[in-house]
Amino acid sequence: MASGKNKDDELGLGEIRERINAVDEQIQALINERARYAQQVGVAKGELGSAVDYYRPEREAEVLRAVLERNEGPLRDEEMLRLFREIMSACLAQQEPLKIGFLGPEGTFTQTAVFKHFGHSVRALPYHTIDEIFQEVESGAADFGVVPIENSTEGSVNNTLDMFLTSPLKIAGEIELRIEQHLLGAMKGLENIERICAHEQSLAQCRGWLREYLPHVELIGMSSNAAGARRARDESGTAAIGPEVAADVYDLEIMVSGIEDRSDNSTRFLVVGRELLAPSGHDKTTILVSTGDTAKGAGVLHSLLQPLADFNVVMTFIESRPSRRKNWDYVFFIDVEGHAEESPVADALEALEKNSSLFRVLGAYPKAID
């Protein structure tokens, strides 16, 4: 009777290692072949000057979606995406790495979002404020910026929204990052922790775990988790809360992983750049719009949004902010599924613009790929 085993199941350890070595050689050769093709793309486009001239987010999104469609395991989709992002990042950086501004200091969740979206072969530039990120991208000192736009439990980031009222920058992508909070420290054992330093929001998101396991430890709010990590590095008895990248940057150990109270806590980030993108096939469009008479009350918002319903366009986000034009006048930030240049979104936006006193397409960009 057949045993049901295939030939590979009966390989000895030595032969398995030889086959792994052979596969590794093939992988390395193919990665270098891909890098050479990337160089040829640069030659075909001419001497454009910098990495941003060669980077096409819509093309990258198409490649990554194809990776997901092909993946049959055993590696999870998340791992396969991470590997291909790093390969593409390294290939693009052969001449010059992209310069990506983010809300610093180093060791923040925004830096984690940069690496998730662009890979590690970039120059990640920490800035102090969201305003500064916009300014540096506008000036060309940074190629793109990454800024938080909303958190699943805390809501919208108003400072980011307000920047779009005056900035000419366009949205070039979005990143969805699950917020995993880790207990970080340089000591051995929870009993040696005297205080925990972290951003107030992170302390709040871990309140249940801290109450159960470290009820007598002093909790100190900081300007950022990175500031807390720096203090944990330099001060005996101090631990911190933050992302894995903070442990790497500040030479701390992850004492306990995943101490957040809600496992579904996520933050959405936007990638801001200087150009509108072509369609990628699975896109989202963000618009800024106002009627100019939002203070008049009932029916104004319904009338404004009616074209979306008429053309069966799905709205995924809406937020109002003061227009800064006059008191009690508001603008609306709206996300819809689809690309601004393709029907039915293009038709709906044309009709919507006719009823608006203010209308701008802030970006049409690939949906986040997880």
Buried (B, 14 or more C-beta within 10 A) or exposed (E): EEEEEEEEEEEEEEEEEEEEEEEEEEEEEEEEEBBEEBEEEBEEEEEEEBBBBBBBBBBBBBBBBEBBEEBEEEEEEEEBBBEBBBBBBBBBBBBBBBBBBBBBBBBBBBBBBBBBBBBEBBBBBBBEEBBBBBBBBBEEEBBBBBBBBBBBBEEBBEEBBBBBBEBEBBBBBBBBBEBBBBBBBBBEEBEEBEBBBBBEBBBBBBEEBBEEBBEEBEBBEBEBBBBBBBBBBEBEBBBBBBBBBBBEBBEBBBBBEEBBBEEEBBBBBBBBBBEBBEBBEBBBBBBBBBBBEBEEEEEBBEEBBBBBEEBEBEEEBEBBBBBEEEEEBBBBBBBBBBBBBBEBBBBBBEBBBEBBBBBBBBBBBBBBBE
